[in-house]
């Protein structure tokens, strides 16, 4: 969603680097301050936990993934989707819709990325 809406060059470079996971979390954290909704901070935290589980399964060959890890991952994904769909800003609901709203609002004021996070 961010990639399709926030088309700034300084943002797009992160999508092809090893920093993408951290970048997305930082972006969500900063956007949460802009829209004054802590749901995006919760999304960032759950993405971190999900990323940690993925690293555990990919890189720690001595540690086995168990059913609890799988259930945790599933719960994180469900929570992330719920939070992204229910976040609200100025009567606009849903993360993607909020990004579009911020872009349109900025465009009306002469800078389509005026209300987007600086990361």
C-alpha beads as a LAMMPS data file, in Angstrom:
LAMMPS data file: protein, C-alpha beads

119 atoms
118 bonds

1 atom types
1 bond types

-500.0 500.0 xlo xhi
-500.0 500.0 ylo yhi
-500.0 500.0 zlo zhi

Masses

1 110.0

Atoms # bond

1 1 1 0.000 0.000 0.000
2 1 1 2.767 2.414 0.906
3 1 1 4.708 1.519 -2.239
4 1 1 1.720 2.194 -4.486
5 1 1 0.782 5.522 -2.891
6 1 1 3.960 7.101 -1.541
7 1 1 5.994 7.392 -4.716
8 1 1 8.812 9.581 -3.432
9 1 1 12.221 8.483 -4.703
10 1 1 13.721 8.636 -1.200
11 1 1 11.074 6.115 -0.127
12 1 1 11.243 3.742 -3.091
13 1 1 14.943 3.041 -2.553
14 1 1 14.109 1.173 0.656
15 1 1 12.018 -1.394 -1.177
16 1 1 15.083 -2.853 -2.790
17 1 1 17.318 -2.896 0.253
18 1 1 17.770 -4.999 3.340
19 1 1 16.271 -2.170 5.377
20 1 1 12.696 -2.575 4.162
21 1 1 11.360 -4.267 7.318
22 1 1 12.757 -1.606 9.608
23 1 1 11.714 1.149 7.207
24 1 1 8.061 0.032 7.163
25 1 1 7.943 -0.059 10.964
26 1 1 9.487 3.412 11.212
27 1 1 7.097 4.727 8.553
28 1 1 4.092 3.369 10.470
29 1 1 5.384 4.769 13.751
30 1 1 5.833 8.241 12.230
31 1 1 2.482 8.128 10.449
32 1 1 0.793 7.199 13.724
33 1 1 1.990 10.524 15.125
34 1 1 0.669 12.421 12.107
35 1 1 -2.807 10.901 12.317
36 1 1 -2.752 10.615 16.110
37 1 1 -3.761 6.951 16.182
38 1 1 -1.732 4.382 18.091
39 1 1 -3.061 1.492 16.012
40 1 1 -0.223 1.938 13.554
41 1 1 2.302 1.642 16.378
42 1 1 0.643 -1.646 17.308
43 1 1 0.925 -2.751 13.665
44 1 1 4.631 -1.857 13.659
45 1 1 5.194 -3.857 16.850
46 1 1 3.353 -6.890 15.485
47 1 1 5.309 -6.675 12.233
48 1 1 8.508 -6.755 14.301
49 1 1 7.344 -9.874 16.138
50 1 1 6.363 -11.506 12.853
51 1 1 9.720 -10.582 11.333
52 1 1 11.535 -12.026 14.357
53 1 1 9.662 -15.314 13.930
54 1 1 10.584 -15.384 10.265
55 1 1 14.252 -14.784 11.098
56 1 1 14.073 -17.499 13.736
57 1 1 12.797 -19.987 11.187
58 1 1 15.203 -18.912 8.436
59 1 1 18.472 -18.368 10.258
60 1 1 18.441 -20.290 13.538
61 1 1 18.797 -23.838 12.289
62 1 1 19.392 -25.131 15.815
63 1 1 16.049 -23.786 17.041
64 1 1 12.918 -25.558 15.931
65 1 1 9.726 -23.738 15.099
66 1 1 6.854 -25.193 17.071
67 1 1 3.078 -25.001 16.793
68 1 1 2.980 -22.069 19.219
69 1 1 5.220 -20.068 16.888
70 1 1 2.909 -20.850 13.967
71 1 1 -0.163 -19.881 15.977
72 1 1 1.563 -16.670 17.107
73 1 1 2.407 -15.780 13.499
74 1 1 -1.171 -16.388 12.407
75 1 1 -2.476 -14.211 15.245
76 1 1 -0.038 -11.398 14.391
77 1 1 -1.219 -11.431 10.767
78 1 1 -4.876 -11.375 11.791
79 1 1 -4.233 -8.513 14.211
80 1 1 -2.259 -6.535 11.611
81 1 1 -5.016 -6.872 9.021
82 1 1 -7.680 -5.903 11.532
83 1 1 -5.753 -2.830 12.708
84 1 1 -4.973 -1.678 9.164
85 1 1 -8.631 -1.998 8.211
86 1 1 -9.964 -0.199 11.293
87 1 1 -7.509 2.670 11.727
88 1 1 -9.262 6.029 11.271
89 1 1 -8.315 9.622 10.541
90 1 1 -10.698 12.506 9.880
91 1 1 -13.632 10.160 9.205
92 1 1 -11.532 8.138 6.752
93 1 1 -11.279 4.463 7.658
94 1 1 -8.574 2.044 6.583
95 1 1 -4.849 2.461 6.130
96 1 1 -4.855 2.621 2.337
97 1 1 -7.715 5.123 2.303
98 1 1 -5.914 7.304 4.849
99 1 1 -2.773 7.373 2.700
100 1 1 -4.856 8.362 -0.337
101 1 1 -6.650 11.019 1.723
102 1 1 -3.375 12.505 2.980
103 1 1 -1.950 12.547 -0.532
104 1 1 -5.036 14.267 -1.945
105 1 1 -5.103 16.778 0.901
106 1 1 -1.436 17.612 0.334
107 1 1 -1.968 17.859 -3.412
108 1 1 -4.705 20.431 -2.803
109 1 1 -2.182 22.439 -0.781
110 1 1 0.587 22.199 -3.376
111 1 1 2.655 19.332 -1.963
112 1 1 1.115 15.887 -2.309
113 1 1 3.489 14.477 0.328
114 1 1 3.120 17.312 2.816
115 1 1 1.329 15.097 5.348
116 1 1 3.441 11.981 4.818
117 1 1 6.115 10.792 7.246
118 1 1 9.689 11.910 6.793
119 1 1 11.941 8.943 7.328

Bonds

1 1 1 2
2 1 2 3
3 1 3 4
4 1 4 5
5 1 5 6
6 1 6 7
7 1 7 8
8 1 8 9
9 1 9 10
10 1 10 11
11 1 11 12
12 1 12 13
13 1 13 14
14 1 14 15
15 1 15 16
16 1 16 17
17 1 17 18
18 1 18 19
19 1 19 20
20 1 20 21
21 1 21 22
22 1 22 23
23 1 23 24
24 1 24 25
25 1 25 26
26 1 26 27
27 1 27 28
28 1 28 29
29 1 29 30
30 1 30 31
31 1 31 32
32 1 32 33
33 1 33 34
34 1 34 35
35 1 35 36
36 1 36 37
37 1 37 38
38 1 38 39
39 1 39 40
40 1 40 41
41 1 41 42
42 1 42 43
43 1 43 44
44 1 44 45
45 1 45 46
46 1 46 47
47 1 47 48
48 1 48 49
49 1 49 50
50 1 50 51
51 1 51 52
52 1 52 53
53 1 53 54
54 1 54 55
55 1 55 56
56 1 56 57
57 1 57 58
58 1 58 59
59 1 59 60
60 1 60 61
61 1 61 62
62 1 62 63
63 1 63 64
64 1 64 65
65 1 65 66
66 1 66 67
67 1 67 68
68 1 68 69
69 1 69 70
70 1 70 71
71 1 71 72
72 1 72 73
73 1 73 74
74 1 74 75
75 1 75 76
76 1 76 77
77 1 77 78
78 1 78 79
79 1 79 80
80 1 80 81
81 1 81 82
82 1 82 83
83 1 83 84
84 1 84 85
85 1 85 86
86 1 86 87
87 1 87 88
88 1 88 89
89 1 89 90
90 1 90 91
91 1 91 92
92 1 92 93
93 1 93 94
94 1 94 95
95 1 95 96
96 1 96 97
97 1 97 98
98 1 98 99
99 1 99 100
100 1 100 101
101 1 101 102
102 1 102 103
103 1 103 104
104 1 104 105
105 1 105 106
106 1 106 107
107 1 107 108
108 1 108 109
109 1 109 110
110 1 110 111
111 1 111 112
112 1 112 113
113 1 113 114
114 1 114 115
115 1 115 116
116 1 116 117
117 1 117 118
118 1 118 119
